[in-house]
């Protein structure tokens, strides 16, 4: 079963901020805390950041957002 890819225009402002933060650091690992600060959700549950990354994966394709275990996420070129 293939990945479901949704249009980037359907991202919420927070999801768009996550994508922008990952894109600004493309090819580098971004930790959950760094991403939460960049997006402005540092005061929320750390799992909120995880759910935002899931939404971004759906939009850009799961293979583009790589999980680096115990470190964070990384956006890779298509």
PDB file with one MODEL, atoms N, CA, C and O in Angstrom:
MODEL        1
ATOM      1  N   UNK A   1       0.846  -1.177   0.000  1.00  0.00           N
ATOM      2  CA  UNK A   1       0.000   0.000   0.000  1.00  0.00           C
ATOM      3  C   UNK A   1       0.884   1.229   0.000  1.00  0.00           C
ATOM      4  O   UNK A   1       1.786   1.323   0.832  1.00  0.00           O
ATOM      5  N   UNK A   2       0.664   2.172  -0.895  1.00  0.00           N
ATOM      6  CA  UNK A   2       1.484   3.364  -1.021  1.00  0.00           C
ATOM      7  C   UNK A   2       1.128   4.432  -0.009  1.00  0.00           C
ATOM      8  O   UNK A   2       0.085   4.372   0.642  1.00  0.00           O
ATOM      9  N   UNK A   3       2.011   5.412   0.113  1.00  0.00           N
ATOM     10  CA  UNK A   3       1.785   6.516   1.032  1.00  0.00           C
ATOM     11  C   UNK A   3       0.684   7.425   0.504  1.00  0.00           C
ATOM     12  O   UNK A   3       0.563   7.638  -0.702  1.00  0.00           O
ATOM     13  N   UNK A   4      -0.099   7.945   1.402  1.00  0.00           N
ATOM     14  CA  UNK A   4      -1.125   8.911   1.041  1.00  0.00           C
ATOM     15  C   UNK A   4      -0.472  10.287   1.068  1.00  0.00           C
ATOM     16  O   UNK A   4       0.052  10.714   2.097  1.00  0.00           O
ATOM     17  N   UNK A   5      -0.507  10.966  -0.050  1.00  0.00           N
ATOM     18  CA  UNK A   5       0.114  12.282  -0.133  1.00  0.00           C
ATOM     19  C   UNK A   5      -0.995  13.312  -0.289  1.00  0.00           C
ATOM     20  O   UNK A   5      -1.767  13.270  -1.247  1.00  0.00           O
ATOM     21  N   UNK A   6      -1.066  14.242   0.665  1.00  0.00           N
ATOM     22  CA  UNK A   6      -2.078  15.294   0.598  1.00  0.00           C
ATOM     23  C   UNK A   6      -1.424  16.574   0.101  1.00  0.00           C
ATOM     24  O   UNK A   6      -0.216  16.756   0.252  1.00  0.00           O
ATOM     25  N   UNK A   7      -2.213  17.456  -0.489  1.00  0.00           N
ATOM     26  CA  UNK A   7      -1.659  18.711  -1.000  1.00  0.00           C
ATOM     27  C   UNK A   7      -1.063  19.557   0.122  1.00  0.00           C
ATOM     28  O   UNK A   7      -1.609  19.607   1.224  1.00  0.00           O
ATOM     29  N   UNK A   8       0.046  20.213  -0.159  1.00  0.00           N
ATOM     30  CA  UNK A   8       0.694  21.051   0.846  1.00  0.00           C
ATOM     31  C   UNK A   8      -0.204  22.195   1.288  1.00  0.00           C
ATOM     32  O   UNK A   8      -0.074  22.681   2.411  1.00  0.00           O
ATOM     33  N   UNK A   9      -1.109  22.630   0.426  1.00  0.00           N
ATOM     34  CA  UNK A   9      -2.014  23.714   0.766  1.00  0.00           C
ATOM     35  C   UNK A   9      -2.994  23.360   1.873  1.00  0.00           C
ATOM     36  O   UNK A   9      -3.619  24.247   2.453  1.00  0.00           O
ATOM     37  N   UNK A  10      -3.135  22.081   2.169  1.00  0.00           N
ATOM     38  CA  UNK A  10      -4.073  21.653   3.204  1.00  0.00           C
ATOM     39  C   UNK A  10      -3.420  21.518   4.575  1.00  0.00           C
ATOM     40  O   UNK A  10      -4.068  21.080   5.525  1.00  0.00           O
ATOM     41  N   UNK A  11      -2.162  21.884   4.689  1.00  0.00           N
ATOM     42  CA  UNK A  11      -1.486  21.835   5.987  1.00  0.00           C
ATOM     43  C   UNK A  11      -2.006  22.954   6.881  1.00  0.00           C
ATOM     44  O   UNK A  11      -2.305  24.051   6.408  1.00  0.00           O
ATOM     45  N   UNK A  12      -2.112  22.666   8.177  1.00  0.00           N
ATOM     46  CA  UNK A  12      -2.467  23.703   9.145  1.00  0.00           C
ATOM     47  C   UNK A  12      -1.254  24.619   9.318  1.00  0.00           C
ATOM     48  O   UNK A  12      -0.154  24.255   8.902  1.00  0.00           O
ATOM     49  N   UNK A  13      -1.426  25.781   9.912  1.00  0.00           N
ATOM     50  CA  UNK A  13      -0.277  26.662  10.134  1.00  0.00           C
ATOM     51  C   UNK A  13       0.847  26.001  10.939  1.00  0.00           C
ATOM     52  O   UNK A  13       2.021  26.215  10.636  1.00  0.00           O
ATOM     53  N   UNK A  14       0.510  25.205  11.955  1.00  0.00           N
ATOM     54  CA  UNK A  14       1.546  24.519  12.729  1.00  0.00           C
ATOM     55  C   UNK A  14       2.248  23.456  11.893  1.00  0.00           C
ATOM     56  O   UNK A  14       3.468  23.312  11.974  1.00  0.00           O
ATOM     57  N   UNK A  15       1.494  22.715  11.092  1.00  0.00           N
ATOM     58  CA  UNK A  15       2.099  21.699  10.227  1.00  0.00           C
ATOM     59  C   UNK A  15       3.022  22.358   9.207  1.00  0.00           C
ATOM     60  O   UNK A  15       4.107  21.850   8.926  1.00  0.00           O
ATOM     61  N   UNK A  16       2.591  23.486   8.656  1.00  0.00           N
ATOM     62  CA  UNK A  16       3.413  24.226   7.697  1.00  0.00           C
ATOM     63  C   UNK A  16       4.695  24.713   8.376  1.00  0.00           C
ATOM     64  O   UNK A  16       5.764  24.699   7.766  1.00  0.00           O
ATOM     65  N   UNK A  17       4.590  25.141   9.630  1.00  0.00           N
ATOM     66  CA  UNK A  17       5.765  25.595  10.376  1.00  0.00           C
ATOM     67  C   UNK A  17       6.752  24.450  10.596  1.00  0.00           C
ATOM     68  O   UNK A  17       7.965  24.653  10.538  1.00  0.00           O
ATOM     69  N   UNK A  18       6.234  23.250  10.846  1.00  0.00           N
ATOM     70  CA  UNK A  18       7.111  22.076  10.994  1.00  0.00           C
ATOM     71  C   UNK A  18       7.831  21.804   9.682  1.00  0.00           C
ATOM     72  O   UNK A  18       9.043  21.587   9.670  1.00  0.00           O
ATOM     73  N   UNK A  19       7.096  21.814   8.583  1.00  0.00           N
ATOM     74  CA  UNK A  19       7.714  21.585   7.275  1.00  0.00           C
ATOM     75  C   UNK A  19       8.771  22.642   6.990  1.00  0.00           C
ATOM     76  O   UNK A  19       9.862  22.319   6.520  1.00  0.00           O
ATOM     77  N   UNK A  20       8.458  23.892   7.269  1.00  0.00           N
ATOM     78  CA  UNK A  20       9.417  24.978   7.043  1.00  0.00           C
ATOM     79  C   UNK A  20      10.670  24.802   7.900  1.00  0.00           C
ATOM     80  O   UNK A  20      11.786  25.015   7.425  1.00  0.00           O
ATOM     81  N   UNK A  21      10.483  24.410   9.168  1.00  0.00           N
ATOM     82  CA  UNK A  21      11.621  24.206  10.067  1.00  0.00           C
ATOM     83  C   UNK A  21      12.502  23.056   9.584  1.00  0.00           C
ATOM     84  O   UNK A  21      13.728  23.156   9.608  1.00  0.00           O
ATOM     85  N   UNK A  22      11.877  21.967   9.146  1.00  0.00           N
ATOM     86  CA  UNK A  22      12.652  20.831   8.626  1.00  0.00           C
ATOM     87  C   UNK A  22      13.358  21.216   7.323  1.00  0.00           C
ATOM     88  O   UNK A  22      14.509  20.840   7.103  1.00  0.00           O
ATOM     89  N   UNK A  23      12.669  21.960   6.468  1.00  0.00           N
ATOM     90  CA  UNK A  23      13.258  22.368   5.191  1.00  0.00           C
ATOM     91  C   UNK A  23      14.446  23.308   5.406  1.00  0.00           C
ATOM     92  O   UNK A  23      15.436  23.237   4.677  1.00  0.00           O
ATOM     93  N   UNK A  24      14.347  24.182   6.400  1.00  0.00           N
ATOM     94  CA  UNK A  24      15.442  25.109   6.685  1.00  0.00           C
ATOM     95  C   UNK A  24      16.679  24.372   7.164  1.00  0.00           C
ATOM     96  O   UNK A  24      17.797  24.873   7.049  1.00  0.00           O
ATOM     97  N   UNK A  25      16.470  23.169   7.706  1.00  0.00           N
ATOM     98  CA  UNK A  25      17.586  22.352   8.209  1.00  0.00           C
ATOM     99  C   UNK A  25      17.714  21.064   7.401  1.00  0.00           C
ATOM    100  O   UNK A  25      18.167  20.042   7.916  1.00  0.00           O
ATOM    101  N   UNK A  26      17.319  21.118   6.152  1.00  0.00           N
ATOM    102  CA  UNK A  26      17.295  19.938   5.288  1.00  0.00           C
ATOM    103  C   UNK A  26      18.628  19.183   5.327  1.00  0.00           C
ATOM    104  O   UNK A  26      19.702  19.771   5.202  1.00  0.00           O
ATOM    105  N   UNK A  27      18.522  17.866   5.504  1.00  0.00           N
ATOM    106  CA  UNK A  27      19.717  17.032   5.547  1.00  0.00           C
ATOM    107  C   UNK A  27      20.351  16.952   6.926  1.00  0.00           C
ATOM    108  O   UNK A  27      21.325  16.224   7.115  1.00  0.00           O
ATOM    109  N   UNK A  28      19.812  17.692   7.896  1.00  0.00           N
ATOM    110  CA  UNK A  28      20.317  17.656   9.274  1.00  0.00           C
ATOM    111  C   UNK A  28      19.224  17.150  10.194  1.00  0.00           C
ATOM    112  O   UNK A  28      18.041  17.379   9.942  1.00  0.00           O
ATOM    113  N   UNK A  29      19.611  16.464  11.258  1.00  0.00           N
ATOM    114  CA  UNK A  29      18.651  15.954  12.229  1.00  0.00           C
ATOM    115  C   UNK A  29      18.157  17.113  13.095  1.00  0.00           C
ATOM    116  O   UNK A  29      18.945  17.923  13.584  1.00  0.00           O
ATOM    117  N   UNK A  30      16.835  17.173  13.272  1.00  0.00           N
ATOM    118  CA  UNK A  30      16.208  18.189  14.113  1.00  0.00           C
ATOM    119  C   UNK A  30      15.560  17.467  15.292  1.00  0.00           C
ATOM    120  O   UNK A  30      14.705  16.604  15.095  1.00  0.00           O
ATOM    121  N   UNK A  31      15.960  17.811  16.506  1.00  0.00           N
ATOM    122  CA  UNK A  31      15.407  17.155  17.691  1.00  0.00           C
ATOM    123  C   UNK A  31      13.978  17.615  17.940  1.00  0.00           C
ATOM    124  O   UNK A  31      13.536  18.639  17.418  1.00  0.00           O
ATOM    125  N   UNK A  32      13.263  16.834  18.752  1.00  0.00           N
ATOM    126  CA  UNK A  32      11.889  17.181  19.092  1.00  0.00           C
ATOM    127  C   UNK A  32      11.843  18.543  19.774  1.00  0.00           C
ATOM    128  O   UNK A  32      10.989  19.366  19.445  1.00  0.00           O
ATOM    129  N   UNK A  33      12.744  18.793  20.713  1.00  0.00           N
ATOM    130  CA  UNK A  33      12.714  20.066  21.432  1.00  0.00           C
ATOM    131  C   UNK A  33      13.064  21.237  20.518  1.00  0.00           C
ATOM    132  O   UNK A  33      12.469  22.309  20.633  1.00  0.00           O
ATOM    133  N   UNK A  34      14.017  21.044  19.617  1.00  0.00           N
ATOM    134  CA  UNK A  34      14.372  22.098  18.665  1.00  0.00           C
ATOM    135  C   UNK A  34      13.200  22.395  17.733  1.00  0.00           C
ATOM    136  O   UNK A  34      12.896  23.555  17.453  1.00  0.00           O
ATOM    137  N   UNK A  35      12.557  21.354  17.266  1.00  0.00           N
ATOM    138  CA  UNK A  35      11.416  21.521  16.375  1.00  0.00           C
ATOM    139  C   UNK A  35      10.248  22.193  17.108  1.00  0.00           C
ATOM    140  O   UNK A  35       9.589  23.073  16.555  1.00  0.00           O
ATOM    141  N   UNK A  36       9.996  21.774  18.351  1.00  0.00           N
ATOM    142  CA  UNK A  36       8.910  22.364  19.134  1.00  0.00           C
ATOM    143  C   UNK A  36       9.143  23.856  19.365  1.00  0.00           C
ATOM    144  O   UNK A  36       8.207  24.652  19.285  1.00  0.00           O
ATOM    145  N   UNK A  37      10.388  24.235  19.652  1.00  0.00           N
ATOM    146  CA  UNK A  37      10.699  25.660  19.835  1.00  0.00           C
ATOM    147  C   UNK A  37      10.510  26.430  18.538  1.00  0.00           C
ATOM    148  O   UNK A  37       9.956  27.530  18.540  1.00  0.00           O
ATOM    149  N   UNK A  38      10.964  25.861  17.436  1.00  0.00           N
ATOM    150  CA  UNK A  38      10.869  26.532  16.137  1.00  0.00           C
ATOM    151  C   UNK A  38       9.418  26.737  15.713  1.00  0.00           C
ATOM    152  O   UNK A  38       9.087  27.721  15.052  1.00  0.00           O
ATOM    153  N   UNK A  39       8.561  25.801  16.098  1.00  0.00           N
ATOM    154  CA  UNK A  39       7.161  25.840  15.680  1.00  0.00           C
ATOM    155  C   UNK A  39       6.290  26.596  16.688  1.00  0.00           C
ATOM    156  O   UNK A  39       5.186  27.031  16.358  1.00  0.00           O
ATOM    157  N   UNK A  40       6.783  26.746  17.900  1.00  0.00           N
ATOM    158  CA  UNK A  40       6.022  27.450  18.919  1.00  0.00           C
ATOM    159  C   UNK A  40       5.093  26.568  19.723  1.00  0.00           C
ATOM    160  O   UNK A  40       4.088  27.041  20.256  1.00  0.00           O
ATOM    161  N   UNK A  41       5.421  25.281  19.817  1.00  0.00           N
ATOM    162  CA  UNK A  41       4.591  24.367  20.611  1.00  0.00           C
ATOM    163  C   UNK A  41       5.379  23.783  21.779  1.00  0.00           C
ATOM    164  O   UNK A  41       5.011  22.739  22.317  1.00  0.00           O
ATOM    165  N   UNK A  42       6.457  24.453  22.173  1.00  0.00           N
ATOM    166  CA  UNK A  42       7.315  23.940  23.237  1.00  0.00           C
ATOM    167  C   UNK A  42       6.574  23.805  24.563  1.00  0.00           C
ATOM    168  O   UNK A  42       6.932  22.968  25.391  1.00  0.00           O
ATOM    169  N   UNK A  43       5.542  24.625  24.771  1.00  0.00           N
ATOM    170  CA  UNK A  43       4.789  24.561  26.023  1.00  0.00           C
ATOM    171  C   UNK A  43       3.702  23.486  26.002  1.00  0.00           C
ATOM    172  O   UNK A  43       3.060  23.243  27.024  1.00  0.00           O
ATOM    173  N   UNK A  44       3.489  22.845  24.863  1.00  0.00           N
ATOM    174  CA  UNK A  44       2.492  21.785  24.750  1.00  0.00           C
ATOM    175  C   UNK A  44       3.149  20.429  24.976  1.00  0.00           C
ATOM    176  O   UNK A  44       4.361  20.350  25.175  1.00  0.00           O
ATOM    177  N   UNK A  45       2.364  19.380  24.945  1.00  0.00           N
ATOM    178  CA  UNK A  45       2.870  18.022  25.081  1.00  0.00           C
ATOM    179  C   UNK A  45       3.901  17.742  23.994  1.00  0.00           C
ATOM    180  O   UNK A  45       3.740  18.154  22.846  1.00  0.00           O
ATOM    181  N   UNK A  46       4.963  17.036  24.375  1.00  0.00           N
ATOM    182  CA  UNK A  46       5.980  16.717  23.364  1.00  0.00           C
ATOM    183  C   UNK A  46       5.424  15.818  22.271  1.00  0.00           C
ATOM    184  O   UNK A  46       5.969  15.774  21.169  1.00  0.00           O
ATOM    185  N   UNK A  47       4.363  15.115  22.559  1.00  0.00           N
ATOM    186  CA  UNK A  47       3.744  14.256  21.548  1.00  0.00           C
ATOM    187  C   UNK A  47       2.995  15.071  20.499  1.00  0.00           C
ATOM    188  O   UNK A  47       2.713  14.567  19.413  1.00  0.00           O
ATOM    189  N   UNK A  48       2.673  16.321  20.811  1.00  0.00           N
ATOM    190  CA  UNK A  48       2.034  17.195  19.819  1.00  0.00           C
ATOM    191  C   UNK A  48       2.966  17.377  18.634  1.00  0.00           C
ATOM    192  O   UNK A  48       2.526  17.402  17.485  1.00  0.00           O
ATOM    193  N   UNK A  49       4.237  17.502  18.914  1.00  0.00           N
ATOM    194  CA  UNK A  49       5.239  17.633  17.863  1.00  0.00           C
ATOM    195  C   UNK A  49       5.234  16.383  16.980  1.00  0.00           C
ATOM    196  O   UNK A  49       5.325  16.475  15.756  1.00  0.00           O
ATOM    197  N   UNK A  50       5.128  15.226  17.613  1.00  0.00           N
ATOM    198  CA  UNK A  50       5.090  13.971  16.863  1.00  0.00           C
ATOM    199  C   UNK A  50       3.904  13.936  15.905  1.00  0.00           C
ATOM    200  O   UNK A  50       4.043  13.524  14.753  1.00  0.00           O
ATOM    201  N   UNK A  51       2.737  14.370  16.384  1.00  0.00           N
ATOM    202  CA  UNK A  51       1.554  14.328  15.529  1.00  0.00           C
ATOM    203  C   UNK A  51       1.666  15.319  14.374  1.00  0.00           C
ATOM    204  O   UNK A  51       1.139  15.065  13.291  1.00  0.00           O
ATOM    205  N   UNK A  52       2.341  16.438  14.590  1.00  0.00           N
ATOM    206  CA  UNK A  52       2.568  17.387  13.504  1.00  0.00           C
ATOM    207  C   UNK A  52       3.491  16.787  12.444  1.00  0.00           C
ATOM    208  O   UNK A  52       3.286  16.995  11.248  1.00  0.00           O
ATOM    209  N   UNK A  53       4.498  16.048  12.883  1.00  0.00           N
ATOM    210  CA  UNK A  53       5.420  15.394  11.933  1.00  0.00           C
ATOM    211  C   UNK A  53       4.662  14.345  11.126  1.00  0.00           C
ATOM    212  O   UNK A  53       4.908  14.201   9.928  1.00  0.00           O
ATOM    213  N   UNK A  54       3.757  13.619  11.748  1.00  0.00           N
ATOM    214  CA  UNK A  54       2.947  12.621  11.034  1.00  0.00           C
ATOM    215  C   UNK A  54       2.164  13.301   9.911  1.00  0.00           C
ATOM    216  O   UNK A  54       2.105  12.790   8.793  1.00  0.00           O
ATOM    217  N   UNK A  55       1.567  14.446  10.211  1.00  0.00           N
ATOM    218  CA  UNK A  55       0.795  15.170   9.199  1.00  0.00           C
ATOM    219  C   UNK A  55       1.691  15.646   8.054  1.00  0.00           C
ATOM    220  O   UNK A  55       1.292  15.606   6.890  1.00  0.00           O
ATOM    221  N   UNK A  56       2.893  16.090   8.387  1.00  0.00           N
ATOM    222  CA  UNK A  56       3.843  16.533   7.349  1.00  0.00           C
ATOM    223  C   UNK A  56       4.247  15.349   6.485  1.00  0.00           C
ATOM    224  O   UNK A  56       4.362  15.479   5.267  1.00  0.00           O
ATOM    225  N   UNK A  57       4.464  14.200   7.105  1.00  0.00           N
ATOM    226  CA  UNK A  57       4.799  12.991   6.334  1.00  0.00           C
ATOM    227  C   UNK A  57       3.698  12.658   5.335  1.00  0.00           C
ATOM    228  O   UNK A  57       3.979  12.282   4.197  1.00  0.00           O
ATOM    229  N   UNK A  58       2.465  12.793   5.754  1.00  0.00           N
ATOM    230  CA  UNK A  58       1.350  12.516   4.845  1.00  0.00           C
ATOM    231  C   UNK A  58       1.353  13.484   3.667  1.00  0.00           C
ATOM    232  O   UNK A  58       0.984  13.114   2.552  1.00  0.00           O
ATOM    233  N   UNK A  59       1.764  14.707   3.913  1.00  0.00           N
ATOM    234  CA  UNK A  59       1.741  15.733   2.872  1.00  0.00           C
ATOM    235  C   UNK A  59       2.894  15.595   1.885  1.00  0.00           C
ATOM    236  O   UNK A  59       2.702  15.777   0.683  1.00  0.00           O
ATOM    237  N   UNK A  60       4.083  15.278   2.376  1.00  0.00           N
ATOM    238  CA  UNK A  60       5.256  15.262   1.494  1.00  0.00           C
ATOM    239  C   UNK A  60       5.694  13.858   1.109  1.00  0.00           C
ATOM    240  O   UNK A  60       6.537  13.689   0.228  1.00  0.00           O
ATOM    241  N   UNK A  61       5.128  12.851   1.763  1.00  0.00           N
ATOM    242  CA  UNK A  61       5.525  11.474   1.512  1.00  0.00           C
ATOM    243  C   UNK A  61       6.411  10.976   2.646  1.00  0.00           C
ATOM    244  O   UNK A  61       7.368  11.644   3.038  1.00  0.00           O
ATOM    245  N   UNK A  62       6.091   9.827   3.156  1.00  0.00           N
ATOM    246  CA  UNK A  62       6.778   9.280   4.331  1.00  0.00           C
ATOM    247  C   UNK A  62       8.275   9.122   4.128  1.00  0.00           C
ATOM    248  O   UNK A  62       9.049   9.258   5.075  1.00  0.00           O
ATOM    249  N   UNK A  63       8.687   8.835   2.904  1.00  0.00           N
ATOM    250  CA  UNK A  63      10.116   8.618   2.643  1.00  0.00           C
ATOM    251  C   UNK A  63      10.932   9.898   2.731  1.00  0.00           C
ATOM    252  O   UNK A  63      12.160   9.839   2.810  1.00  0.00           O
ATOM    253  N   UNK A  64      10.279  11.047   2.718  1.00  0.00           N
ATOM    254  CA  UNK A  64      10.987  12.346   2.777  1.00  0.00           C
ATOM    255  C   UNK A  64      11.340  12.780   4.186  1.00  0.00           C
ATOM    256  O   UNK A  64      12.285  13.546   4.379  1.00  0.00           O
ATOM    257  N   UNK A  65      10.585  12.296   5.188  1.00  0.00           N
ATOM    258  CA  UNK A  65      10.855  12.666   6.578  1.00  0.00           C
ATOM    259  C   UNK A  65      11.346  11.419   7.298  1.00  0.00           C
ATOM    260  O   UNK A  65      10.571  10.512   7.601  1.00  0.00           O
ATOM    261  N   UNK A  66      12.634  11.390   7.564  1.00  0.00           N
ATOM    262  CA  UNK A  66      13.289  10.218   8.140  1.00  0.00           C
ATOM    263  C   UNK A  66      13.383  10.381   9.656  1.00  0.00           C
ATOM    264  O   UNK A  66      13.786  11.435  10.148  1.00  0.00           O
ATOM    265  N   UNK A  67      13.011   9.339  10.388  1.00  0.00           N
ATOM    266  CA  UNK A  67      13.186   9.331  11.832  1.00  0.00           C
ATOM    267  C   UNK A  67      14.588   8.824  12.138  1.00  0.00           C
ATOM    268  O   UNK A  67      14.999   7.768  11.657  1.00  0.00           O
ATOM    269  N   UNK A  68      15.308   9.583  12.936  1.00  0.00           N
ATOM    270  CA  UNK A  68      16.629   9.173  13.399  1.00  0.00           C
ATOM    271  C   UNK A  68      16.444   8.836  14.878  1.00  0.00           C
ATOM    272  O   UNK A  68      16.329   9.723  15.724  1.00  0.00           O
ATOM    273  N   UNK A  69      16.419   7.580  15.158  1.00  0.00           N
ATOM    274  CA  UNK A  69      16.069   7.084  16.493  1.00  0.00           C
ATOM    275  C   UNK A  69      16.844   7.792  17.595  1.00  0.00           C
ATOM    276  O   UNK A  69      18.066   7.931  17.542  1.00  0.00           O
ATOM    277  N   UNK A  70      16.091   8.231  18.593  1.00  0.00           N
ATOM    278  CA  UNK A  70      16.599   8.913  19.784  1.00  0.00           C
ATOM    279  C   UNK A  70      17.215  10.280  19.505  1.00  0.00           C
ATOM    280  O   UNK A  70      17.802  10.893  20.397  1.00  0.00           O
ATOM    281  N   UNK A  71      17.083  10.759  18.269  1.00  0.00           N
ATOM    282  CA  UNK A  71      17.665  12.055  17.934  1.00  0.00           C
ATOM    283  C   UNK A  71      16.653  13.029  17.359  1.00  0.00           C
ATOM    284  O   UNK A  71      16.684  14.211  17.703  1.00  0.00           O
ATOM    285  N   UNK A  72      15.752  12.570  16.489  1.00  0.00           N
ATOM    286  CA  UNK A  72      14.772  13.471  15.897  1.00  0.00           C
ATOM    287  C   UNK A  72      14.396  13.072  14.484  1.00  0.00           C
ATOM    288  O   UNK A  72      14.309  11.889  14.157  1.00  0.00           O
ATOM    289  N   UNK A  73      14.177  14.080  13.652  1.00  0.00           N
ATOM    290  CA  UNK A  73      13.755  13.847  12.276  1.00  0.00           C
ATOM    291  C   UNK A  73      14.639  14.632  11.307  1.00  0.00           C
ATOM    292  O   UNK A  73      15.302  15.602  11.676  1.00  0.00           O
ATOM    293  N   UNK A  74      14.622  14.181  10.065  1.00  0.00           N
ATOM    294  CA  UNK A  74      15.412  14.832   9.037  1.00  0.00           C
ATOM    295  C   UNK A  74      14.635  14.812   7.732  1.00  0.00           C
ATOM    296  O   UNK A  74      14.095  13.779   7.337  1.00  0.00           O
ATOM    297  N   UNK A  75      14.581  15.962   7.063  1.00  0.00           N
ATOM    298  CA  UNK A  75      13.967  16.044   5.749  1.00  0.00           C
ATOM    299  C   UNK A  75      15.038  15.722   4.712  1.00  0.00           C
ATOM    300  O   UNK A  75      16.124  16.300   4.734  1.00  0.00           O
ATOM    301  N   UNK A  76      14.732  14.810   3.814  1.00  0.00           N
ATOM    302  CA  UNK A  76      15.692  14.425   2.775  1.00  0.00           C
ATOM    303  C   UNK A  76      15.152  14.807   1.395  1.00  0.00           C
ATOM    304  O   UNK A  76      13.946  14.969   1.209  1.00  0.00           O
ATOM    305  N   UNK A  77      16.045  14.943   0.456  1.00  0.00           N
ATOM    306  CA  UNK A  77      15.656  15.312  -0.915  1.00  0.00           C
ATOM    307  C   UNK A  77      14.808  14.196  -1.526  1.00  0.00           C
ATOM    308  O   UNK A  77      14.952  13.019  -1.197  1.00  0.00           O
ATOM    309  N   UNK A  78      13.935  14.609  -2.411  1.00  0.00           N
ATOM    310  CA  UNK A  78      13.046  13.653  -3.091  1.00  0.00           C
ATOM    311  C   UNK A  78      13.797  12.762  -4.047  1.00  0.00           C
ATOM    312  O   UNK A  78      13.195  11.906  -4.696  1.00  0.00           O
TER     313      UNK A  78
ENDMDL
END
